[in-house]
Structure formats: structure tokens, C-alpha cells
Amino acid sequence: MAGAELARFLRDRRHRLRPGDVGLPPEPRRRTPGLRREEVAELACMSVDYYARLEQARGPRPSATMLAAMAGALRLSAVERNHLFQLAGLVPNAPAEVPRRVRPHVSDLLYRMPDTAAIVTAASYDVIAWNPLADALLGNLHARLNLARRRFLRRDEMLTTGHEEFGEIAVARLRAAAHRYPDDAPLAALLAELRAGSTEFTEIWSTNPVRTAGHRAKTMHHPELGALQVNCDILTVPDDDQQVVFITADPGTPTARALHHLGAAG
């Protein structure tokens, strides 16, 4: 039977979610906070009766498949997901796919800094969210841009200095992603594409580089604004294995003024 602690955990997480958090239309006049049981059940592709019995601590112990489905429906972080499995007496299994959904509070953050270009990258280096200034500065963000693909296969699109260093950083992150998400089909396809199209990628991969992203000062070449002296900083989102990249300029510099005007024009 499902335990009382598991039941409380499920109820608590359901009550914390808003309809908009899971893509449902908002209903301001709901009688109780959070999602309804039937909504969670539908998101998890299970019967309402099965999910209700789990919340009432009178259902059978859920399988790993059911737990993974509930973790996705309830938008659990990696830590919460592991806790859910532990409450059910099971060892957490690895997520099948690279997390490519951006949480609302992360997405909102991008729009609170009008003079900062910001993007969110998944563990596969897919650009999965951005703000208007980043779109104006980097371009092609609506075309499913992948930074690793651009780095190794589309060298003519490279816009910044320090591309040799970024090559090692990218390979290190992709190797880690391949280990964590062995069943992610888009990631496997990307790695196959990079191996087939870039000898440099294959050579760096063979060295197993240990590199992490951090603060970098770079020169970025914009087709209209010319050379821009920018700072790149990384904020990690560990729960989703994502990174937020902030591109800024030192206050009072020509680049800062250029970014301000570019954002205003956008």
C-alpha cells in the first residue's frame, strides 16, 4: 500500500501548482488552491481513481513508471523527484530525456533585465528561451539554434572570440549529458551529427576535457553594431540541468550604449 508520507507529499505538491504552471488556462475562482486531482491524473496519463487512492494512502505501491509520470505531471524538481521515489521505496531512475521545458520563474527572470541579453540552454546546448535583446543581438533564436552545432558545424556564424575555449566547454557538457540521458534521441542525433561533420569535435571528445562555464570577457561581432566588448556569465538551474547565459556590458561604455539602443529598437 502507498504510505501516508507519500500521500501527503503528492497532495502538497498538487496544491502548490497553478493551472498556468502546467499549461492550463487560469481559473481565478477556484474553490481550492492548486490543481484538481483529475487534472494531475490526466497530465500523468492515469485514472483519476488510481491517483485519488494514492493521495488517500489506500492505493497500491506505485511502480517506477507511475512515479516518473507523476513527477512530470507535478513538475517536480530533480531533488523532489528523488524524494518521491524514496517515499515509495524505489531507487530513482534517470530521466529519459534532456529537460527542455523552462520553468515560469526562470522565463520571467529573462524579462526583468532590459539591458541584459539572456538565453537559457538545455544540457544539449539547445537554446530553449531568450529575451528580446538576446534575439536582436544573437539572431536565429527562433530557428531552434543549438550552440554546439553552430560552434562546430557553422563556423561562419560564430560571433565571439574565445571559440577554442568554448569548444572544450561544450564537449565537456555534452559528454556529461550523454552519460545522464543515454535514451534522449535528439541528443544522440546531435552527437552523431557533430562526429560526422567535425573532426575537431571528435578530437576534443577523445581528450575527455574537464571544463566548466563561468565568467568570460569576449568580443562579439555584430553585423550592424560592429565589435562589442561584452561579459558572459552563467547561472545554473540544477533542478533542470539548464544554464542561463547573461550577456552584459560594463556601465558607461560604448557597448553598454549600443545594447541599450538595440534593446529599445527591438
Helices and strands as residue ranges (DSSP letters): H 4-16, G 19-22, H 37-43, H 48-55, H 64-73, H 78-87, H 104-110, E 117-121, E 127-130, H 132-138, G 141-143, H 147-153, G 155-157, H 163-180, H 185-197, H 199-207, E 216-222, E 226-237, G 238-240, E 242-248, H 254-265
